Amino acid sequence: MQGLVENTSRILKSLFPDGASLHEPCFGGNEWKYVKECIDTVWVSSVGRYVDRFEADLASFTGTKRAVVTVNGTAALFMCLKLAGVKNDDEVLMPALTFVATANAAMQAGAHPHFVDCDERSLGVDPQKLEKYLEEITQKRNGACVNKNSGRRIAALIVMHAFGHPSDMDALAEVSKKYGLVLIEDAAESLGSYLNGRHTGQWGSFAALSFNGNKTVTTGGGGAILTNDEAAARLAKHLTTTAKEPHPWRYFHDQVGYNHRMPNINAALGCAQLEQLPSFLEKKRKLAHSYMEAFSGVSGLKVFSEPENARSNYWLNLLMLGKADPALRDEILDSAHKHCILCRPAWVLMNKLPMFKDCQKMDLSCSENLEGRLVCLPSSAFLSK
């Protein structure tokens, strides 16, 4: 074990002798020009031309009909659930191996997270295991998919593209269709990732993006809803802007709405970042291949590579230990941090967090195994040599 820690530390120090953060944004384009225009024209809030432009640019890049930008990725995911018709006391299937925002959004929508397992090759929801599980625990009741154990409707399946790697979406779409579930993609980490030539976000009825400061493209804080449903997009725009009816001066709101608007100044930053996205993606792929080469001779671990038929954005590069060993993982992390190389583990599984410990869950053996094997490596685009 000690030899593996030393080898890993040696390689990381050779790659980053001055240390490295996990993921930093790159500002090398028109960011200041566009943001300064917002300031000079005082169009800094949620109305402005950069909001419209960013939405159009996102839809064009991802191949979806509409994008609606929001204040953050959690707000986007929450709105996806509302648009999907998820109601109070419904259950929402989602991976246990995910960032907490996935489960938080369901709770904020009044639903119950229901945790399912992943597969090792994509790190996303395992479609075969999920289908077998649903066969065992569900029944049709008045046209709805009902959990026989809880008596609640299972309304939706959220598939999260972990660390930017596309899940097995064709198979998961079939499972969702078979059980009458609305399919939602948590694509917060996968802007610039493709499966069989299609950008993530095109399989689900709705998808959510994030533009947090640590994402491939950042607006400081922000998110977006992707959909091919024009009516749903119009409703999303209406609800995220406090459900105010358009009028030159009257304030009339026709239903409960949400102040989830992205400010123009953030959208301006996003437009400049999106212009550079192809370059970011190439640099991140080059960094991923550098990691694969650097660790190729080390036994007991490997660098995770994109799934078959996928082109991943490699948002965060991953070391995967040969077997689950949380103590070894933590030794690697401690050694890296001593040299200011800010690696981190994968997330604690959602079912282990105190607020979700009583939620429904299936056998999570693969997720539990991966939790003790994954180390996230520095992955900023500018680290590519």
N, C-alpha and C positions, 0 to 999 in steps of 0.2 A: 504493500500500500504506500509506504513512504517513497519508494522509487517512482511510483506514478505521480505523486504530488510533486516531487522534485523535477521530473521531466516536464510536467505541465507548466510549472513555474518557470523553468528555464526557457521554454519556448515562448511563453507570454512575455517574459522580460526581453527576449531577443527581438520580438515584434514591436514592443512598446517600452523602450528603455526609459522614457520619461513619464510613463504611466498613461492611462487612458480611461475616459469616462465610458459608461455603458452605451449611451447614444445621445449625441448632441446634434442640434440642427446646423445646417449649412446655409449661410446667408451670403451669396455671391452674385446675385442677379439684380433684379429691379425692385427689391424689397423696399429700400429707402425711398426710391423715386415714387413708388405707388403710395406708400404710407404718408410721405410728405405731402402728396397731392391731397389726401384726405384731410390732413391738418390744415393746409393752406386754404382749402375750400370749405372747411369746417364740417364736411360730411363725414363724421366719424362714427355715427351711431348706426342703427339697423337699416336705414334707408340710404341707398347710394348705389352708384353704378357698378362698384366692384362686387357687391353682393350678387347682382344679376349675372355679371360676367363669370364669377367663380362657379355659380351653379351651372351655367351653360358649359363651361370648360370641364367641369367634373363629369357631367353627363356625356360629353363628347369623348373624354378619355376612357371612361369605363364602359362605354357602349350601351348605357341605359338611356331611357327616354327622358327621365327627369331626375334632378338632384335638388334637394331642399336643404340649405345649410342651417345649422343650429349652433347653440352656444357651446356644446361639447358633445362627445360621443355618447355619453350616458343618456343625455336628452334625446339624441337621435334614436337610440335603441328603445327608450321608453315610448317615443312616438310611434315607432314601428309596431310595438305591441298594441297600442291604442288603435292604430289603423287596421291591425289584424283582427280586431274585435275581441281581444282578450278582456275578460271581465273579472270583477271581484270573485275570489275563491276558485278561479280556474287554476289549472296546473300548466306550467310551461317546461317542457323538456329542454335540457341544456347540458353541456359537458361539465363534469366536476373539475376538469383541468381547464380553467379559464381565469381571466381577470375578474375581480369582484364586481365590476360594473355590470356584467351580464346578469348576475343574480340580483344585484341592487335594482336594476331597471324593472325586473319582473315584480319585485316586492313593491316598488313605487307605483306600479300599475295595479296593485291589489291582488296579484297572483302569487302562486306558490311555486318556487323553483323545484324542479324534479330532476335529479342529477343522473346522468348516464355516462357510460364509459367511452373511452377513445380507443383508437387503434395505433399501434406503434409506428406504422409507416407514414401516416399523415399527421399524427397527433390530434386529429379531429375525431368527431363522433364516429364510432364504429357502426356502419349500417347493418351488417349481418347480426351483430350482437343485439342491436337495438330492436330489429324486427322480431327476433326470437323473444325478447323480453316483452314487447308489446303484445305478442300473441298470448303470452301467459297471464298478463295482468290487466288486460283491457277487455271491454265488451262494448258493443254498439247499443246505445239507448237513445231513442228518439232522434236518430241520425247523428248523435254525438259519440265521440270516443271517450269512454268513461273508465277511470281507474277503479277496478273492482275492490282494491284495498282501501281506498280513501272515499270512494263514492263521488269524487269530483271529476268534472270534465277536463280532459287534456286538450288544450286549445291550440297549442303551437309547439314547434320545434325550433330552437335557436341553434344554429351551427356556427361555431367560432373557428375561424381560420388561424390556428395558433402560431404565433411568431411569424405570420405572413405566409404560411404554407397552406395551400388549398386543401380542403377536406374532400372526401369522395362524394361530390355533389350529385352526380347522376343517380347513384344508388340511394342516397339520402332523399332525393326528390321523389323517388319511387315509394320509399317507405312512408313519407309524408302524405303522398296521394292516397296510398292504400288505407291509411288510418284517418284520413280527413283532417290532417293537421296543417295549419298555415306554416309555411317554411319561411324563416327569417334568417338572414346571414349576418352574424356579427363579424363584419369585415374591417373592424377598427384597425387591425394591424396589417391588412393585406392590399392596400392600395398599390397597384402595379404588379399584382400576382394574377396568373392565368392558369386555367385548367382546360386542356384540349383547345387552346386558342381563344377561350372566352374569359373575360375578366371576371374575377370574383364579384358577387353581388347580382349576377344575372340569373341565378337559379331560384332564389327565393322570391316571394311576393314583395318583400321589402328587404333592404340591407342597410346597415349602419356603418359609417366611417368615423374615424377619429383623427383630429389634427392637433393633438396634444404636443407639447414641446419635445417629446421624445419620439415622435412618429417620423416616418420617412419624409412626409410633407407636413409642415406645421403652420398653424395660424396663431400660435401662442396658446390658445385654447379654442376648441371648436369641433364640430362634427357635421355630418350630413346624412340625410336619408336618400337612398337610391330606390327607384321604382320604375317599372314600365307602365304603371297604371296612372293615366293622366288625371282621372278624377280623384284618386287617392293623393296624388301630389298636390293638387289644388287644395284639398282638405288639410293636408299636412302644413302647407304654407299658411293657411288661415288659422289653424289651431296654434301654431308656434308663434304667431304674431297676435296673441291675446284674443283671437276670434273677433277682431274688430271689423265691422263692415266698412268697405271703402267709402269715404266721404270727405270732402274738402275740410270740414271743420267739426262735424258731429261725432261724438264718441258713443257708438252703439255697438254692443257686443252680443252676438246672437246665441252663444253657448259658452260653457266653461272652456277657457283657453289657457295657454301657457306662454310665459314670456321666455321663449327659448330661441330668440332671434340671434343670429350672428351679426355683430357690428361690422359696418363697412370697413373700418380700419383693419380688422382681422381678416376680412375677405380680401383686402388689398394685398396683405402679406401672403395669403394663400395663392392668389393669382401669380405672384412672382415666384413662389415656390413651385407651383405646378409647371411653369415654363421650364424649370430645371429638372423635373422628375425623370425624364429618360436618362440624363447624365447621372443622377443619383442612383438609379437602378443598376446601371452598368458598373459603377464604382462599387456598389454593394455586392454584386455578383463576383467581381474581381477579388474583393476582400474574402468572400466565402471560399473561393478556390485557393486563396493564399492560406487560409486556415486548414483546408483539407490537405494541402501539400505539406504544411508544417507539422501536422499531427499524423501523417500517414504511417510513420514508422513506430508509433507508440502503441503498444498492445494494451488492452484493457479499456480502451475508449475509442470513439470515433467522432468526427464532425458530422452533424446531421445534414443530409442533403435533401433536396426537393423531391416530392413524391413523383411516381411515374406519371407521364403525360402532363406534368405541371411545370410552369416557369414561375418560381417564387421570387418575391422581392427581397428575401433574406433580411427582413426587418431586424431580427436579432439572430445572430449565429449561435449555434448550440453545440456544446460538447455533450455527448451521451456516453455515460459509463457502461461498461459491458454488463453489469448487473447492479441492482439497487443497493446502494451503500451510502446512506445519508451521512455517516461519519466521514467517509472518504470525500464525498462531495463538499462537505463543510471545510475539510482541511484544504482542499483545492481553493475554495473561496477565501479562506483566511490567508493563505499564502499569497494569492493574487492581490488582496486588499493591502497587505503589508508593503507591496510595491506600487501602490496607488493605481492598480489595474482593477477597475470597479466592476467585476463580474457579479452575477447574482444567481440565485436558484430560480427554478420555475415557481409559480404561485403555490401557496398552500392550497390543497384541494378545498373546494367550496363547502363540502359536507363536513369539514373539520373546523370551520369557523363557527363561533358560538351562536351567531344569529341564524345559521342555517343547519345546525346539527340535527334538528328534528324533521327536516324535509325528507320527502320520499327519495329513494335512490335505488338503483340496481346494483349488481355486483360491479365493483370499480377496480378490479384487480389490475388491469393494465394501467389505469391512471395512477394507482397507488405505487406501482412499480416505477413508472416514469418520474414520479415526484422525487424519488430518491436517486435519480440518474442524471438529471439535466442540469447543466451549468450554462448560463447565458454569457456570451462573450462580448467585448466591446465591438460595436457595429456601426459607428458613425461613418457616413459615406466618405468623409475626407481622410479616413484611416487607410483607404486603399492606396497601395504604393504603385 
